[in-house]
Amino acid sequence: MMTRPNLLLITSDQQHWNTIGAFNREIHTPNLDRLVKEGTTYTRAYCPNPTCTPTRASIITGCYPSQHGAWTLGTKLQEDRHTVGEDLMAAGYRTALIGKAHFQQLQNTEEFPSLESYPYLQDLEFWKDFHDVFYGFEHVELARNHTNEYLVGQHYALWMEEQGCSDWREYFSPPVGRMDISIRHSWPIPEKYHYNTWIAERTNAMLEEYHRAGDPFFLWASFPDPHPPYLVPEPWDRMYDPDNLTIPQAVPGEHLANPPHFRMTQERNPDFSAWKETGFPIHGYHSHLLDSEQERKQLVATYYGMISMMDKYIGRILDKLDELGLAENTIVVFTTDHGHFFGQHGLQAKGGFHYEDLIKVPLIVRYPGHVPAGVQSAAMQSLVDLAPTFLSFIGAPIPRTMTGVDQRGVWLGERQQARDHILCEFRHEPTTIHQKTYVDERYKITVYYNQTYGELFDLQEDPGEIRNLWDDPNARDLKSMLLLKYIWAELGKEPMPMPRVGGA
């Protein structure tokens, strides 16, 4: 009988699926390559939403954003939602999260209070004394900033002070910090004070604590990189020569058959006011044109440098597992919350564009002696599947409210697939930006609320997603079938809180 495994989830933030050295020779990631060699890499893994809060909430609830309620950025996962950490704690597991949570919004209101907001972010005494269970994690150490953002604070700032970095505000933006915001690409913070160092150090401290106590654990090491702003300390800022990298770009005319917001991103001063509904910023609905070709190249070089630096500290965590003798009985999962554009289709960062670059994610699973090593699998995976799969591996019941799929048999190599389609949601405004995408083995279709436009791509014949077949008369029957399959998928993901136990 299989002993109950430990669970180590390692995530990056906004990492393109094709930024692992084992599959892309232009980037150096020896530690992720090590996981590739020792585990199974899933080439058809997807996020349930291409933004942070919705997907991160899906990871811990096993539910889609339209079900758990944290439907976009600026919302939160409400505290009464059930999480996988609660089930793991009930099963005797220790649970912890080190790094980025982003389960709550930056604005605090009386009706919807948030601990990831002001004044809490910079109230270091509050975090020093914070010992509450947080969404099923009995122990958390948090950071809310990406690189030099003014959102710095929480446990990360506490740690910097403990390390003797009393002038940490010099490395962060105003109004909290004093860093010159004109500095690009090269972050002057010493590497020993970078949050990658902090996350690896504190993750390893938790591993040592669990090892000493002999406790099974679910530990999430949550890195904020390579999410913009594009900044990385030396020597990583010079690791890649921008002129030696392949820089993606749009294909001329590729947006002519796409919905209007695609074409508008390629204009210098587009007017997206018709999409604005709540008054808050809209990710991606702006011009994606950069000032120069050299700037486009440098962004990619810095992005790659951020990934390579993070890889170093992922390696430190993997080394600690080996040192403590925990590797053999620990399931290691590496993934990210969603993808990223760095020139693909003429786009940058993220938004309402459900190309594979944004909704597909890297996913590597290692469990020595159980999960096949050195294998690539095209079995479809969704991050909403992680919670039920973790529970399945420890022999705990999967709550009926979870609508993710148990992938245990697939991970063990016993089943070819556990799902035949993916659903991805993006609701960034209540009505004006509300879309869903259905993906099967070959095709992808995207529908928009109250709109007659959409997208339909043949991923087999058009893997670059250049030819939108939505209005192609030759694809009319295909479109009808895919719309039906999408409706079936929506019906199929409805939760059943209990089985039918009687005739009436």
Secondary structure as GFF3:
##gff-version 3
##sequence-region A 1 504
A	DSSP	beta_strand	6	12	.	.	.	ID=ss1
A	DSSP	alpha_helix	30	38	.	.	.	ID=ss2
A	DSSP	beta_strand	40	42	.	.	.	ID=ss3
A	DSSP	beta_strand	45	46	.	.	.	ID=ss4
A	DSSP	alpha_helix	52	61	.	.	.	ID=ss5
A	DSSP	alpha_helix	65	68	.	.	.	ID=ss6
A	DSSP	alpha_helix	84	90	.	.	.	ID=ss7
A	DSSP	beta_strand	94	99	.	.	.	ID=ss8
A	DSSP	three_ten_helix	120	122	.	.	.	ID=ss9
A	DSSP	alpha_helix	124	128	.	.	.	ID=ss10
A	DSSP	beta_strand	139	142	.	.	.	ID=ss11
A	DSSP	alpha_helix	154	162	.	.	.	ID=ss12
A	DSSP	three_ten_helix	168	171	.	.	.	ID=ss13
A	DSSP	beta_strand	185	186	.	.	.	ID=ss14
A	DSSP	three_ten_helix	191	193	.	.	.	ID=ss15
A	DSSP	alpha_helix	195	213	.	.	.	ID=ss16
A	DSSP	beta_strand	217	222	.	.	.	ID=ss17
A	DSSP	beta_strand	231	232	.	.	.	ID=ss18
A	DSSP	three_ten_helix	236	238	.	.	.	ID=ss19
A	DSSP	three_ten_helix	242	244	.	.	.	ID=ss20
A	DSSP	alpha_helix	260	264	.	.	.	ID=ss21
A	DSSP	three_ten_helix	273	275	.	.	.	ID=ss22
A	DSSP	alpha_helix	293	323	.	.	.	ID=ss23
A	DSSP	three_ten_helix	327	329	.	.	.	ID=ss24
A	DSSP	beta_strand	330	336	.	.	.	ID=ss25
A	DSSP	beta_strand	341	342	.	.	.	ID=ss26
A	DSSP	three_ten_helix	344	346	.	.	.	ID=ss27
A	DSSP	beta_strand	348	349	.	.	.	ID=ss28
A	DSSP	alpha_helix	356	359	.	.	.	ID=ss29
A	DSSP	beta_strand	363	366	.	.	.	ID=ss30
A	DSSP	beta_strand	375	377	.	.	.	ID=ss31
A	DSSP	beta_strand	381	382	.	.	.	ID=ss32
A	DSSP	three_ten_helix	383	385	.	.	.	ID=ss33
A	DSSP	alpha_helix	386	393	.	.	.	ID=ss34
A	DSSP	alpha_helix	408	411	.	.	.	ID=ss35
A	DSSP	beta_strand	422	427	.	.	.	ID=ss36
A	DSSP	beta_strand	434	439	.	.	.	ID=ss37
A	DSSP	beta_strand	443	448	.	.	.	ID=ss38
A	DSSP	beta_strand	454	458	.	.	.	ID=ss39
A	DSSP	three_ten_helix	473	475	.	.	.	ID=ss40
A	DSSP	alpha_helix	476	492	.	.	.	ID=ss41
###
